[in-house]
Amino acid sequence: MRLPFIVLLALAAVVSDGASAITTTIARFTLVNRDDAPTKRLLRSDAAARVDGNDDGEERVGILDGLVKLFNPSSALTPAQRQVAGLAKLANKDLTKAFKSLKLNKFKSVKVKKLNLEDVDKLFTGEKYKLWAIHMGRWNKQQPIENRYNVAKMFNQELGSEKAFKVFNIASTSANPTVKTMGDNFQVQLLRQVANAGDDYTKIHSIVGSDEAAVKWFNLALQSTSKRDQEAGKRAAAPFLRKWAKEGKTHGDVVNMSPSLGDQYTNMLISMAAGANRRESDLVRAAGRSVITTRV
Protein backbone atom coordinates (compact mmCIF):
# COMPACT_ATOMS: atom_id res chain seq x y z
CA MET A 1 0.00 0.00 0.00
CA ARG A 2 3.02 2.39 0.26
CA LEU A 3 3.29 3.22 -3.44
CA PRO A 4 -0.29 4.50 -3.80
CA PHE A 5 0.15 6.77 -0.79
CA ILE A 6 3.44 8.13 -2.12
CA VAL A 7 1.79 8.85 -5.47
CA LEU A 8 -1.13 10.60 -3.79
CA LEU A 9 1.20 12.75 -1.69
CA ALA A 10 3.21 13.72 -4.76
CA LEU A 11 0.00 14.51 -6.60
CA ALA A 12 -1.18 16.73 -3.78
CA ALA A 13 2.10 18.67 -3.86
CA VAL A 14 1.92 19.27 -7.61
CA VAL A 15 -1.69 20.24 -8.11
CA SER A 16 -2.77 21.67 -4.79
CA ASP A 17 -4.85 24.80 -5.31
CA GLY A 18 -6.21 23.91 -1.94
CA ALA A 19 -6.81 20.71 -0.05
CA SER A 20 -10.51 20.76 -0.70
CA ALA A 21 -10.11 20.91 -4.51
CA ILE A 22 -7.81 17.90 -4.65
CA THR A 23 -9.85 15.89 -2.18
CA THR A 24 -13.07 16.53 -4.04
CA THR A 25 -11.56 15.72 -7.44
CA ILE A 26 -9.98 12.44 -6.32
CA ALA A 27 -13.19 11.45 -4.61
CA ARG A 28 -15.00 12.16 -7.87
CA PHE A 29 -12.49 9.89 -9.70
CA THR A 30 -13.08 7.06 -7.25
CA LEU A 31 -16.85 7.19 -7.58
CA VAL A 32 -16.86 7.56 -11.35
CA ASN A 33 -14.39 4.76 -11.94
CA ARG A 34 -16.48 2.25 -10.01
CA ASP A 35 -19.12 2.43 -12.70
CA ASP A 36 -16.67 2.27 -15.65
CA ALA A 37 -17.98 5.65 -16.83
CA PRO A 38 -16.03 7.84 -19.29
CA THR A 39 -13.69 8.94 -16.52
CA LYS A 40 -11.48 11.32 -18.47
CA ARG A 41 -14.37 13.44 -19.70
CA LEU A 42 -15.93 13.80 -16.25
CA LEU A 43 -12.64 14.56 -14.55
CA ARG A 44 -11.77 17.19 -17.16
CA SER A 45 -15.10 18.89 -16.50
CA ASP A 46 -14.53 18.77 -12.77
CA ALA A 47 -11.02 20.16 -13.00
CA ALA A 48 -11.99 22.91 -15.43
CA ALA A 49 -14.60 24.16 -13.01
CA ARG A 50 -11.91 24.71 -10.38
CA VAL A 51 -9.37 26.88 -12.24
CA ASP A 52 -9.36 30.60 -12.96
CA GLY A 53 -8.31 30.93 -16.59
CA ASN A 54 -4.84 29.31 -16.27
CA ASP A 55 -3.44 25.96 -17.46
CA ASP A 56 -3.16 24.35 -14.03
CA GLY A 57 -6.46 22.54 -14.55
CA GLU A 58 -5.22 20.75 -17.68
CA GLU A 59 -2.04 19.74 -15.88
CA ARG A 60 -4.07 18.35 -12.99
CA VAL A 61 -6.29 16.39 -15.36
CA GLY A 62 -3.26 14.87 -17.10
CA ILE A 63 -1.85 13.71 -13.78
CA LEU A 64 -5.20 12.31 -12.72
CA ASP A 65 -5.46 10.42 -16.02
CA GLY A 66 -2.16 8.80 -15.19
CA LEU A 67 -3.50 7.95 -11.75
CA VAL A 68 -6.51 6.24 -13.34
CA LYS A 69 -4.16 4.00 -15.33
CA LEU A 70 -2.02 3.27 -12.28
CA PHE A 71 -4.87 2.07 -10.10
CA ASN A 72 -6.95 0.47 -12.86
CA PRO A 73 -4.69 -0.64 -15.75
CA SER A 74 -7.55 -2.31 -17.62
CA SER A 75 -9.18 1.09 -18.08
CA ALA A 76 -6.26 2.08 -20.30
CA LEU A 77 -6.96 -0.77 -22.75
CA THR A 78 -9.02 -0.31 -25.88
CA PRO A 79 -11.95 -2.71 -26.46
CA ALA A 80 -9.82 -4.58 -29.01
CA GLN A 81 -6.96 -4.94 -26.51
CA ARG A 82 -9.34 -6.18 -23.82
CA GLN A 83 -10.68 -8.75 -26.28
CA VAL A 84 -7.19 -9.99 -27.10
CA ALA A 85 -6.39 -10.26 -23.38
CA GLY A 86 -9.64 -12.11 -22.73
CA LEU A 87 -9.03 -14.59 -25.55
CA ALA A 88 -5.52 -15.23 -24.25
CA LYS A 89 -7.01 -16.34 -20.92
CA LEU A 90 -9.27 -18.81 -22.76
CA ALA A 91 -6.59 -20.17 -25.08
CA ASN A 92 -5.91 -23.34 -23.08
CA LYS A 93 -9.53 -24.01 -22.09
CA ASP A 94 -11.93 -26.27 -23.94
CA LEU A 95 -15.32 -24.81 -24.83
CA THR A 96 -17.12 -26.14 -21.78
CA LYS A 97 -14.51 -24.80 -19.35
CA ALA A 98 -14.45 -21.47 -21.16
CA PHE A 99 -18.25 -21.30 -21.03
CA LYS A 100 -18.22 -21.88 -17.29
CA SER A 101 -15.26 -19.62 -16.53
CA LEU A 102 -17.07 -16.74 -18.25
CA LYS A 103 -20.18 -17.59 -16.19
CA LEU A 104 -22.31 -17.98 -19.31
CA ASN A 105 -24.08 -20.86 -17.58
CA LYS A 106 -25.62 -18.40 -15.10
CA PHE A 107 -29.15 -19.46 -16.11
CA LYS A 108 -28.49 -22.98 -14.86
CA SER A 109 -29.85 -22.14 -11.42
CA VAL A 110 -32.72 -20.01 -12.78
CA LYS A 111 -36.13 -21.63 -13.17
CA VAL A 112 -37.50 -21.64 -16.71
CA LYS A 113 -40.45 -19.45 -15.69
CA LYS A 114 -38.07 -16.85 -14.22
CA LEU A 115 -36.15 -16.29 -17.46
CA ASN A 116 -36.76 -12.82 -18.89
CA LEU A 117 -35.90 -10.75 -21.95
CA GLU A 118 -33.72 -8.22 -20.13
CA ASP A 119 -31.35 -10.91 -18.87
CA VAL A 120 -31.29 -12.73 -22.21
CA ASP A 121 -30.52 -9.47 -24.04
CA LYS A 122 -27.65 -8.77 -21.66
CA LEU A 123 -26.27 -12.26 -22.16
CA PHE A 124 -26.12 -12.14 -25.95
CA THR A 125 -24.89 -8.53 -26.18
CA GLY A 126 -22.29 -8.91 -23.44
CA GLU A 127 -18.53 -8.99 -23.94
CA LYS A 128 -18.25 -12.41 -22.28
CA TYR A 129 -20.55 -14.07 -24.79
CA LYS A 130 -18.69 -12.42 -27.68
CA LEU A 131 -15.38 -13.70 -26.31
CA TRP A 132 -16.74 -17.23 -26.03
CA ALA A 133 -18.21 -17.14 -29.54
CA ILE A 134 -14.84 -16.14 -31.01
CA HIS A 135 -13.13 -18.82 -28.91
CA MET A 136 -15.65 -21.38 -30.20
CA GLY A 137 -14.83 -20.55 -33.82
CA ARG A 138 -11.11 -20.97 -33.19
CA TRP A 139 -11.58 -24.14 -31.16
CA ASN A 140 -13.82 -25.76 -33.79
CA LYS A 141 -11.18 -25.28 -36.48
CA GLN A 142 -8.88 -27.57 -34.51
CA GLN A 143 -11.49 -30.31 -34.03
CA PRO A 144 -12.83 -33.10 -36.25
CA ILE A 145 -16.36 -32.41 -37.49
CA GLU A 146 -18.01 -34.77 -35.01
CA ASN A 147 -16.48 -32.90 -32.04
CA ARG A 148 -17.41 -29.40 -33.13
CA TYR A 149 -19.90 -27.27 -31.24
CA ASN A 150 -22.48 -24.66 -32.03
CA VAL A 151 -24.26 -22.42 -29.55
CA ALA A 152 -27.32 -24.67 -29.23
CA LYS A 153 -25.20 -27.74 -28.51
CA MET A 154 -23.42 -25.99 -25.64
CA PHE A 155 -26.58 -24.49 -24.16
CA ASN A 156 -28.36 -27.84 -24.48
CA GLN A 157 -25.46 -29.54 -22.73
CA GLU A 158 -25.17 -27.02 -19.91
CA LEU A 159 -28.78 -25.90 -19.37
CA GLY A 160 -30.85 -28.79 -20.72
CA SER A 161 -33.05 -28.72 -23.82
CA GLU A 162 -36.08 -27.10 -22.17
CA LYS A 163 -34.16 -24.16 -20.73
CA ALA A 164 -31.98 -23.78 -23.83
CA PHE A 165 -35.11 -23.58 -25.98
CA LYS A 166 -36.65 -21.00 -23.64
CA VAL A 167 -33.55 -18.78 -23.73
CA PHE A 168 -33.48 -18.87 -27.54
CA ASN A 169 -37.24 -18.40 -27.79
CA ILE A 170 -37.07 -15.31 -25.58
CA ALA A 171 -34.17 -13.96 -27.64
CA SER A 172 -36.38 -14.23 -30.74
CA THR A 173 -38.70 -11.62 -29.19
CA SER A 174 -35.93 -9.05 -28.65
CA ALA A 175 -36.20 -5.54 -30.06
CA ASN A 176 -32.49 -5.80 -30.80
CA PRO A 177 -32.38 -7.22 -34.37
CA THR A 178 -29.05 -8.93 -33.75
CA VAL A 179 -30.33 -10.75 -30.67
CA LYS A 180 -33.57 -11.65 -32.47
CA THR A 181 -31.62 -13.21 -35.34
CA MET A 182 -29.51 -15.12 -32.84
CA GLY A 183 -32.64 -16.46 -31.16
CA ASP A 184 -34.12 -17.66 -34.45
CA ASN A 185 -30.88 -19.27 -35.61
CA PHE A 186 -30.17 -20.96 -32.30
CA GLN A 187 -33.70 -22.39 -32.17
CA VAL A 188 -33.09 -23.99 -35.58
CA GLN A 189 -29.75 -25.36 -34.38
CA LEU A 190 -31.50 -26.91 -31.39
CA LEU A 191 -34.26 -28.35 -33.58
CA ARG A 192 -31.66 -30.06 -35.75
CA GLN A 193 -30.28 -31.73 -32.64
CA VAL A 194 -33.74 -32.86 -31.59
CA ALA A 195 -34.54 -34.18 -35.07
CA ASN A 196 -31.23 -36.01 -35.36
CA ALA A 197 -31.81 -37.62 -31.97
CA GLY A 198 -35.15 -38.99 -33.21
CA ASP A 199 -37.06 -37.53 -30.27
CA ASP A 200 -40.74 -38.45 -30.19
CA TYR A 201 -43.84 -36.34 -29.60
CA THR A 202 -43.63 -36.60 -25.82
CA LYS A 203 -40.00 -35.43 -25.66
CA ILE A 204 -40.48 -32.51 -28.03
CA HIS A 205 -43.72 -31.46 -26.35
CA SER A 206 -41.96 -31.45 -22.97
CA ILE A 207 -39.40 -29.00 -24.35
CA VAL A 208 -41.83 -26.46 -25.84
CA GLY A 209 -44.92 -26.96 -23.68
CA SER A 210 -47.64 -26.99 -26.36
CA ASP A 211 -48.45 -28.03 -29.93
CA GLU A 212 -48.78 -24.37 -30.91
CA ALA A 213 -45.27 -23.55 -29.66
CA ALA A 214 -43.94 -26.63 -31.43
CA VAL A 215 -45.48 -25.51 -34.74
CA LYS A 216 -43.77 -22.11 -34.46
CA TRP A 217 -40.51 -23.90 -33.79
CA PHE A 218 -40.94 -26.18 -36.81
CA ASN A 219 -41.78 -23.18 -39.00
CA LEU A 220 -38.43 -21.52 -38.29
CA ALA A 221 -36.72 -24.54 -39.84
CA LEU A 222 -39.27 -25.14 -42.61
CA GLN A 223 -38.97 -21.53 -43.79
CA SER A 224 -35.17 -21.60 -43.77
CA THR A 225 -33.30 -21.36 -47.06
CA SER A 226 -31.22 -24.36 -45.96
CA LYS A 227 -32.47 -27.76 -47.14
CA ARG A 228 -30.83 -29.35 -44.12
CA ASP A 229 -32.90 -27.12 -41.83
CA GLN A 230 -36.08 -27.86 -43.79
CA GLU A 231 -35.51 -31.61 -43.53
CA ALA A 232 -34.89 -31.27 -39.80
CA GLY A 233 -38.19 -29.41 -39.45
CA LYS A 234 -40.05 -32.17 -41.29
CA ARG A 235 -38.49 -34.93 -39.19
CA ALA A 236 -39.28 -33.13 -35.94
CA ALA A 237 -42.87 -32.44 -37.09
CA ALA A 238 -43.59 -36.03 -38.18
CA PRO A 239 -44.63 -37.39 -34.74
CA PHE A 240 -46.97 -34.43 -34.29
CA LEU A 241 -48.58 -35.05 -37.70
CA ARG A 242 -49.14 -38.71 -36.86
CA LYS A 243 -50.77 -37.74 -33.58
CA TRP A 244 -53.02 -35.20 -35.30
CA ALA A 245 -54.04 -37.73 -37.94
CA LYS A 246 -55.08 -40.19 -35.23
CA GLU A 247 -57.06 -37.41 -33.56
CA GLY A 248 -58.91 -36.82 -36.85
CA LYS A 249 -57.51 -33.37 -37.68
CA THR A 250 -58.27 -32.42 -41.28
CA HIS A 251 -55.83 -30.98 -43.79
CA GLY A 252 -57.48 -27.59 -43.26
CA ASP A 253 -56.93 -27.79 -39.50
CA VAL A 254 -53.22 -28.33 -39.97
CA VAL A 255 -52.87 -25.66 -42.65
CA ASN A 256 -54.52 -23.17 -40.29
CA MET A 257 -51.77 -23.92 -37.78
CA SER A 258 -48.95 -23.99 -40.32
CA PRO A 259 -49.25 -23.67 -44.11
CA SER A 260 -45.71 -25.05 -44.31
CA LEU A 261 -46.92 -28.39 -42.96
CA GLY A 262 -49.87 -28.75 -45.37
CA ASP A 263 -48.17 -30.85 -48.06
CA GLN A 264 -46.40 -33.05 -45.53
CA TYR A 265 -49.70 -33.74 -43.76
CA THR A 266 -51.44 -34.59 -47.04
CA ASN A 267 -48.70 -37.06 -47.91
CA MET A 268 -48.94 -38.60 -44.47
CA LEU A 269 -52.73 -39.03 -44.72
CA ILE A 270 -52.36 -40.68 -48.14
CA SER A 271 -49.63 -42.95 -46.82
CA MET A 272 -51.70 -43.91 -43.78
CA ALA A 273 -54.77 -44.60 -45.97
CA ALA A 274 -52.70 -46.74 -48.33
CA GLY A 275 -51.30 -48.63 -45.38
CA ALA A 276 -54.80 -49.20 -44.02
CA ASN A 277 -55.97 -50.48 -47.43
CA ARG A 278 -53.04 -52.88 -47.62
CA ARG A 279 -53.80 -54.21 -44.18
CA GLU A 280 -57.46 -54.65 -45.12
CA SER A 281 -56.51 -56.48 -48.33
CA ASP A 282 -54.14 -58.70 -46.39
CA LEU A 283 -56.94 -59.55 -43.97
CA VAL A 284 -59.30 -60.37 -46.84
CA ARG A 285 -56.73 -62.59 -48.50
CA ALA A 286 -55.95 -64.31 -45.22
CA ALA A 287 -59.65 -64.90 -44.61
CA GLY A 288 -60.05 -66.33 -48.13
CA ARG A 289 -57.20 -68.76 -47.64
CA SER A 290 -58.70 -69.83 -44.36
CA VAL A 291 -62.05 -70.61 -46.03
CA ILE A 292 -60.39 -72.63 -48.81
CA THR A 293 -58.33 -74.60 -46.29
CA THR A 294 -61.44 -75.37 -44.24
CA ARG A 295 -63.33 -76.67 -47.28
CA VAL A 296 -60.48 -78.93 -48.29
C-alpha positions, -999 to +999 in steps of 0.1 A: +000+000+000+030+024+003+033+032-034-003+045-038+002+068-008+034+081-021+018+089-055-011+106-038+012+127-017+032+137-048+000+145-066-012+167-038+021+187-039+019+193-076-017+202-081-028+217-048-049+248-053-062+239-019-068+207-001-105+208-007-101+209-045-078+179-047-098+159-022-131+165-040-116+157-074-100+124-063-132+114-046-150+122-079-125+099-097-131+071-073-168+072-076-169+076-113-144+048-119-165+022-100-191+024-127-167+023-156-180+056-168-160+078-193-137+089-165-115+113-185-144+134-197-159+138-163-126+146-146-118+172-172-151+189-165-145+188-128-110+202-130-120+229-154-146+242-130-119+247-104-094+269-122-094+306-130-083+309-166-048+293-163-034+260-175-032+244-140-065+225-146-052+208-177-020+197-159-041+184-130-063+164-154-033+149-171-019+137-138-052+123-127-055+104-160-022+088-152-035+079-118-065+062-133-042+040-153-020+033-123-049+021-101-069+005-129-047-006-157-075-023-176-092+011-181-063+021-203-070-008-228-090-003-259-119-027-265-098-046-290-070-049-265-093-062-238-107-087-263-072-100-271-064-103-234-096-121-227-090-146-256-055-152-242-070-163-209-093-188-228-066-202-251-059-233-231-095-240-221-119-263-239-153-248-248-171-261-218-145-248-193-145-215-212-183-213-210-182-219-173-153-196-165-171-167-182-202-176-162-223-180-193-241-209-176-256-184-151-291-195-161-285-230-149-299-221-114-327-200-128-361-216-132-375-216-167-404-195-157-381-169-142-361-163-175-368-128-189-359-108-219-337-082-201-313-109-189-313-127-222-305-095-240-276-088-217-263-123-222-261-121-260-249-085-262-223-089-234-185-090-239-182-124-223-206-141-248-187-124-277-154-137-263-167-172-260-182-171-295-148-161-310-131-188-289-157-214-302-148-205-338-111-210-332-116-241-312-138-258-338-112-253-365-089-276-345-115-303-340-128-331-362-164-324-375-180-348-350-165-329-320-174-294-331-199-273-312-225-247-320-243-224-295-273-247-292-252-277-285-234-260-256-266-245-242-284-278-245-255-295-227-252-270-199-288-259-194-309-288-207-330-287-238-361-271-222-342-242-207-320-238-238-351-236-260-366-210-236-336-188-237-335-189-275-372-184-278-371-153-256-342-140-276-364-142-307-387-116-292-359-091-286-362-055-301-325-058-308-324-072-344-290-089-338-303-107-307-336-116-325-316-132-353-295-151-328-326-165-312-341-177-344-309-193-356-302-210-323-337-224-322-331-240-356-297-254-344-315-269-314-343-283-336-317-301-358-303-317-326-337-329-316-345-342-351-312-360-354-318-376-320-351-390-332-371-375-303-407-384-302-438-363-296-436-366-258-400-354-257-405-325-280-437-315-263-420-314-230-394-290-244-418-265-258-449-270-237-476-270-264-485-280-299-488-244-309-453-235-297-439-266-314-455-255-347-438-221-345-405-239-338-409-262-368-418-232-390-384-215-383-367-245-398-393-251-426-390-215-438-352-216-438-333-214-471-312-244-460-325-278-471-308-293-441-329-271-418-361-279-438-355-316-435-349-313-398-382-294-395-400-322-413-385-349-392-393-331-359-429-324-371-436-360-382-446-374-347-470-344-343-486-350-377-491-387-369-508-377-336-530-352-353-540-377-379-551-402-352-571-374-336-589-368-369-575-334-377-583-324-413-558-310-438-575-276-433-569-278-395-532-283-400-529-257-427-545-232-403-518-239-378-489-240-403-493-237-441-457-250-443-469-284-430-499-288-454-482-308-481-464-330-455-497-337-438-514-346-470-487-371-479-489-386-445-527-390-447-524-407-481-496-430-468-517-439-438-548-446-460-527-467-483-513-486-454-548-492-440-560-505-474-530-529-476-538-542-442-575-546-451-565-565-483-541-587-464-569-596-440-593-604-468-567-626-485-559-643-452-597-649-446-601-663-481-572-688-476-587-698-444-621-706-460-604-726-488-583-746-463-614-754-442-633-767-473-605-789-483 
